[in-house]
């Protein structure tokens, strides 16, 4: 994790490579959505909805949306859509488009609410991470784990 600016971003978190993981469970995908929503959720918790929301989370929001769309349209992980799969065209232009978009938004809303709760409950640890990042500019996985374990 770093607060060093790169490529127009004020800082970023690099995810461990999990591409070689053959199968992902729903809880894994939900975890990835929450991770992607973490930056925006932190802005809401720390700065409020009125003044704190920035454009910094746009890539993360796109990622969360793609994961939610795949869960709903490709993996049969939505109770409303069920087990059928939808092509991108069916999901975006067909009669199911409105339903798909509502289901994607529902997943994102629910996971944003849960992510905000997690940040609120872990704010003390997050504050320690922030302090350390301000001192060092970047932290390794091991350093993050050490800070969070206390």
ChimeraX commands (.cxc) that place a marker at each C-alpha (Angstrom):
marker #1 position 0.00,0.00,0.00 radius 0.5
marker #1 position 1.35,3.40,-0.87 radius 0.5
marker #1 position 0.43,7.06,-0.75 radius 0.5
marker #1 position 3.00,7.88,-3.43 radius 0.5
marker #1 position 1.31,9.33,-6.50 radius 0.5
marker #1 position 1.51,7.25,-9.66 radius 0.5
marker #1 position -0.16,7.68,-13.01 radius 0.5
marker #1 position -2.50,10.40,-11.83 radius 0.5
marker #1 position -3.55,8.51,-8.69 radius 0.5
marker #1 position -2.88,9.97,-5.26 radius 0.5
marker #1 position -1.93,6.52,-3.97 radius 0.5
marker #1 position -3.01,2.96,-4.43 radius 0.5
marker #1 position -3.19,-0.51,-3.00 radius 0.5
marker #1 position -1.77,-3.36,-5.05 radius 0.5
marker #1 position -3.67,-6.60,-4.65 radius 0.5
marker #1 position -1.89,-9.91,-4.27 radius 0.5
marker #1 position -2.03,-11.89,-7.51 radius 0.5
marker #1 position -4.89,-14.36,-7.25 radius 0.5
marker #1 position -5.37,-14.94,-10.97 radius 0.5
marker #1 position -4.10,-18.50,-10.62 radius 0.5
marker #1 position -6.92,-19.34,-8.22 radius 0.5
marker #1 position -9.06,-21.74,-10.29 radius 0.5
marker #1 position -12.42,-21.28,-8.58 radius 0.5
marker #1 position -13.77,-18.37,-6.60 radius 0.5
marker #1 position -16.62,-18.68,-4.16 radius 0.5
marker #1 position -19.28,-16.03,-3.76 radius 0.5
marker #1 position -17.67,-14.89,-0.51 radius 0.5
marker #1 position -14.36,-14.38,-2.36 radius 0.5
marker #1 position -16.07,-12.19,-4.95 radius 0.5
marker #1 position -17.92,-10.23,-2.25 radius 0.5
marker #1 position -14.56,-9.70,-0.53 radius 0.5
marker #1 position -13.12,-8.30,-3.74 radius 0.5
marker #1 position -16.10,-5.98,-4.13 radius 0.5
marker #1 position -15.65,-4.73,-0.57 radius 0.5
marker #1 position -11.94,-4.19,-1.17 radius 0.5
marker #1 position -12.74,-2.18,-4.28 radius 0.5
marker #1 position -15.31,-0.11,-2.38 radius 0.5
marker #1 position -12.95,0.52,0.53 radius 0.5
marker #1 position -11.52,3.81,-0.72 radius 0.5
marker #1 position -14.92,5.37,-1.35 radius 0.5
marker #1 position -16.26,4.00,1.94 radius 0.5
marker #1 position -13.30,5.52,3.80 radius 0.5
marker #1 position -13.99,8.88,2.16 radius 0.5
marker #1 position -17.58,8.69,3.40 radius 0.5
marker #1 position -16.58,7.71,6.94 radius 0.5
marker #1 position -13.75,10.20,7.31 radius 0.5
marker #1 position -15.01,13.18,5.32 radius 0.5
marker #1 position -18.77,12.74,4.93 radius 0.5
marker #1 position -21.01,12.31,1.90 radius 0.5
marker #1 position -21.39,16.00,1.18 radius 0.5
marker #1 position -17.76,17.11,1.04 radius 0.5
marker #1 position -15.63,13.99,1.10 radius 0.5
marker #1 position -16.46,12.09,-2.06 radius 0.5
marker #1 position -13.78,12.45,-4.73 radius 0.5
marker #1 position -13.07,11.06,-8.19 radius 0.5
marker #1 position -10.24,8.93,-6.80 radius 0.5
marker #1 position -12.33,5.77,-6.53 radius 0.5
marker #1 position -13.52,5.65,-10.15 radius 0.5
marker #1 position -11.36,2.69,-11.16 radius 0.5
marker #1 position -12.31,0.83,-8.00 radius 0.5
marker #1 position -16.00,1.45,-8.65 radius 0.5
marker #1 position -15.60,0.08,-12.18 radius 0.5
marker #1 position -13.90,-3.01,-10.78 radius 0.5
marker #1 position -16.63,-3.57,-8.18 radius 0.5
marker #1 position -19.29,-3.15,-10.87 radius 0.5
marker #1 position -17.58,-5.68,-13.15 radius 0.5
marker #1 position -17.40,-8.25,-10.36 radius 0.5
marker #1 position -21.06,-7.72,-9.42 radius 0.5
marker #1 position -22.07,-7.97,-13.09 radius 0.5
marker #1 position -20.17,-11.25,-13.48 radius 0.5
marker #1 position -21.78,-12.66,-10.34 radius 0.5
marker #1 position -25.23,-11.82,-11.66 radius 0.5
marker #1 position -24.87,-12.43,-15.40 radius 0.5
marker #1 position -22.26,-15.19,-15.62 radius 0.5
marker #1 position -22.03,-17.11,-12.35 radius 0.5
marker #1 position -25.68,-17.58,-11.36 radius 0.5
marker #1 position -25.09,-15.94,-7.96 radius 0.5
marker #1 position -28.23,-13.81,-7.82 radius 0.5
marker #1 position -31.60,-14.94,-6.50 radius 0.5
marker #1 position -33.59,-12.64,-8.78 radius 0.5
marker #1 position -31.83,-13.51,-12.06 radius 0.5
marker #1 position -31.34,-17.10,-10.99 radius 0.5
marker #1 position -29.11,-19.64,-12.66 radius 0.5
marker #1 position -29.44,-18.39,-16.21 radius 0.5
marker #1 position -26.55,-16.58,-17.81 radius 0.5
marker #1 position -26.85,-13.46,-19.89 radius 0.5
marker #1 position -24.64,-12.30,-22.72 radius 0.5
marker #1 position -23.34,-8.73,-22.43 radius 0.5
marker #1 position -25.84,-7.69,-25.10 radius 0.5
marker #1 position -28.77,-9.27,-23.23 radius 0.5
marker #1 position -27.63,-7.70,-19.96 radius 0.5
marker #1 position -27.19,-4.21,-21.41 radius 0.5
marker #1 position -29.78,-3.87,-24.16 radius 0.5
marker #1 position -32.38,-6.58,-23.86 radius 0.5
marker #1 position -35.52,-6.74,-21.75 radius 0.5
marker #1 position -33.42,-7.84,-18.76 radius 0.5
marker #1 position -31.20,-4.72,-18.78 radius 0.5
marker #1 position -33.21,-2.80,-16.16 radius 0.5
marker #1 position -33.40,-5.84,-13.87 radius 0.5
marker #1 position -29.67,-6.53,-14.23 radius 0.5
marker #1 position -28.76,-2.92,-13.48 radius 0.5
marker #1 position -31.01,-2.90,-10.41 radius 0.5
marker #1 position -29.45,-6.13,-9.14 radius 0.5
marker #1 position -25.91,-4.79,-9.71 radius 0.5
marker #1 position -26.81,-1.62,-7.82 radius 0.5
marker #1 position -28.37,-3.68,-5.02 radius 0.5
marker #1 position -25.17,-5.70,-4.59 radius 0.5
marker #1 position -23.03,-2.56,-4.64 radius 0.5
marker #1 position -25.32,-0.72,-2.19 radius 0.5
marker #1 position -25.38,-3.66,0.24 radius 0.5
marker #1 position -21.62,-4.15,0.10 radius 0.5
marker #1 position -20.94,-0.42,0.41 radius 0.5
marker #1 position -23.07,-0.34,3.56 radius 0.5
marker #1 position -21.17,-3.32,4.98 radius 0.5
marker #1 position -17.81,-1.80,4.00 radius 0.5
marker #1 position -18.70,1.48,5.72 radius 0.5
marker #1 position -19.64,-0.51,8.85 radius 0.5
marker #1 position -16.31,-2.35,8.74 radius 0.5
marker #1 position -14.37,0.90,8.41 radius 0.5
marker #1 position -16.32,2.53,11.23 radius 0.5
marker #1 position -15.70,-0.42,13.54 radius 0.5
marker #1 position -12.00,-0.61,12.60 radius 0.5
marker #1 position -11.31,3.09,12.58 radius 0.5
marker #1 position -8.69,2.91,15.34 radius 0.5
marker #1 position -6.61,0.43,13.36 radius 0.5
marker #1 position -7.09,2.41,10.17 radius 0.5
marker #1 position -5.85,5.52,11.95 radius 0.5
marker #1 position -2.70,3.61,12.94 radius 0.5
marker #1 position -2.20,2.57,9.31 radius 0.5
marker #1 position -2.60,6.18,8.21 radius 0.5
marker #1 position -0.04,7.35,10.77 radius 0.5
marker #1 position 2.45,4.75,9.58 radius 0.5
marker #1 position 1.83,5.55,5.91 radius 0.5
marker #1 position 2.42,9.24,6.59 radius 0.5
marker #1 position 5.78,8.31,8.12 radius 0.5
marker #1 position 6.93,5.79,5.50 radius 0.5
marker #1 position 4.88,6.50,2.32 radius 0.5
marker #1 position 4.44,2.78,1.66 radius 0.5
marker #1 position 3.79,-0.38,3.65 radius 0.5
marker #1 position 4.32,-4.04,2.83 radius 0.5
marker #1 position 1.78,-6.76,3.50 radius 0.5
marker #1 position 3.77,-7.84,6.55 radius 0.5
marker #1 position 3.87,-4.30,7.96 radius 0.5
marker #1 position 0.12,-3.93,7.45 radius 0.5
marker #1 position -0.53,-7.26,9.19 radius 0.5
marker #1 position 1.67,-6.22,12.12 radius 0.5
marker #1 position -0.21,-2.94,12.57 radius 0.5
marker #1 position -3.62,-4.61,12.31 radius 0.5
marker #1 position -2.92,-7.49,14.70 radius 0.5
marker #1 position -2.63,-5.29,17.80 radius 0.5
marker link #1:1,2 radius 0.2
marker link #1:2,3 radius 0.2
marker link #1:3,4 radius 0.2
marker link #1:4,5 radius 0.2
marker link #1:5,6 radius 0.2
marker link #1:6,7 radius 0.2
marker link #1:7,8 radius 0.2
marker link #1:8,9 radius 0.2
marker link #1:9,10 radius 0.2
marker link #1:10,11 radius 0.2
marker link #1:11,12 radius 0.2
marker link #1:12,13 radius 0.2
marker link #1:13,14 radius 0.2
marker link #1:14,15 radius 0.2
marker link #1:15,16 radius 0.2
marker link #1:16,17 radius 0.2
marker link #1:17,18 radius 0.2
marker link #1:18,19 radius 0.2
marker link #1:19,20 radius 0.2
marker link #1:20,21 radius 0.2
marker link #1:21,22 radius 0.2
marker link #1:22,23 radius 0.2
marker link #1:23,24 radius 0.2
marker link #1:24,25 radius 0.2
marker link #1:25,26 radius 0.2
marker link #1:26,27 radius 0.2
marker link #1:27,28 radius 0.2
marker link #1:28,29 radius 0.2
marker link #1:29,30 radius 0.2
marker link #1:30,31 radius 0.2
marker link #1:31,32 radius 0.2
marker link #1:32,33 radius 0.2
marker link #1:33,34 radius 0.2
marker link #1:34,35 radius 0.2
marker link #1:35,36 radius 0.2
marker link #1:36,37 radius 0.2
marker link #1:37,38 radius 0.2
marker link #1:38,39 radius 0.2
marker link #1:39,40 radius 0.2
marker link #1:40,41 radius 0.2
marker link #1:41,42 radius 0.2
marker link #1:42,43 radius 0.2
marker link #1:43,44 radius 0.2
marker link #1:44,45 radius 0.2
marker link #1:45,46 radius 0.2
marker link #1:46,47 radius 0.2
marker link #1:47,48 radius 0.2
marker link #1:48,49 radius 0.2
marker link #1:49,50 radius 0.2
marker link #1:50,51 radius 0.2
marker link #1:51,52 radius 0.2
marker link #1:52,53 radius 0.2
marker link #1:53,54 radius 0.2
marker link #1:54,55 radius 0.2
marker link #1:55,56 radius 0.2
marker link #1:56,57 radius 0.2
marker link #1:57,58 radius 0.2
marker link #1:58,59 radius 0.2
marker link #1:59,60 radius 0.2
marker link #1:60,61 radius 0.2
marker link #1:61,62 radius 0.2
marker link #1:62,63 radius 0.2
marker link #1:63,64 radius 0.2
marker link #1:64,65 radius 0.2
marker link #1:65,66 radius 0.2
marker link #1:66,67 radius 0.2
marker link #1:67,68 radius 0.2
marker link #1:68,69 radius 0.2
marker link #1:69,70 radius 0.2
marker link #1:70,71 radius 0.2
marker link #1:71,72 radius 0.2
marker link #1:72,73 radius 0.2
marker link #1:73,74 radius 0.2
marker link #1:74,75 radius 0.2
marker link #1:75,76 radius 0.2
marker link #1:76,77 radius 0.2
marker link #1:77,78 radius 0.2
marker link #1:78,79 radius 0.2
marker link #1:79,80 radius 0.2
marker link #1:80,81 radius 0.2
marker link #1:81,82 radius 0.2
marker link #1:82,83 radius 0.2
marker link #1:83,84 radius 0.2
marker link #1:84,85 radius 0.2
marker link #1:85,86 radius 0.2
marker link #1:86,87 radius 0.2
marker link #1:87,88 radius 0.2
marker link #1:88,89 radius 0.2
marker link #1:89,90 radius 0.2
marker link #1:90,91 radius 0.2
marker link #1:91,92 radius 0.2
marker link #1:92,93 radius 0.2
marker link #1:93,94 radius 0.2
marker link #1:94,95 radius 0.2
marker link #1:95,96 radius 0.2
marker link #1:96,97 radius 0.2
marker link #1:97,98 radius 0.2
marker link #1:98,99 radius 0.2
marker link #1:99,100 radius 0.2
marker link #1:100,101 radius 0.2
marker link #1:101,102 radius 0.2
marker link #1:102,103 radius 0.2
marker link #1:103,104 radius 0.2
marker link #1:104,105 radius 0.2
marker link #1:105,106 radius 0.2
marker link #1:106,107 radius 0.2
marker link #1:107,108 radius 0.2
marker link #1:108,109 radius 0.2
marker link #1:109,110 radius 0.2
marker link #1:110,111 radius 0.2
marker link #1:111,112 radius 0.2
marker link #1:112,113 radius 0.2
marker link #1:113,114 radius 0.2
marker link #1:114,115 radius 0.2
marker link #1:115,116 radius 0.2
marker link #1:116,117 radius 0.2
marker link #1:117,118 radius 0.2
marker link #1:118,119 radius 0.2
marker link #1:119,120 radius 0.2
marker link #1:120,121 radius 0.2
marker link #1:121,122 radius 0.2
marker link #1:122,123 radius 0.2
marker link #1:123,124 radius 0.2
marker link #1:124,125 radius 0.2
marker link #1:125,126 radius 0.2
marker link #1:126,127 radius 0.2
marker link #1:127,128 radius 0.2
marker link #1:128,129 radius 0.2
marker link #1:129,130 radius 0.2
marker link #1:130,131 radius 0.2
marker link #1:131,132 radius 0.2
marker link #1:132,133 radius 0.2
marker link #1:133,134 radius 0.2
marker link #1:134,135 radius 0.2
marker link #1:135,136 radius 0.2
marker link #1:136,137 radius 0.2
marker link #1:137,138 radius 0.2
marker link #1:138,139 radius 0.2
marker link #1:139,140 radius 0.2
marker link #1:140,141 radius 0.2
marker link #1:141,142 radius 0.2
marker link #1:142,143 radius 0.2
marker link #1:143,144 radius 0.2
marker link #1:144,145 radius 0.2
marker link #1:145,146 radius 0.2
marker link #1:146,147 radius 0.2
marker link #1:147,148 radius 0.2
marker link #1:148,149 radius 0.2
marker link #1:149,150 radius 0.2
view
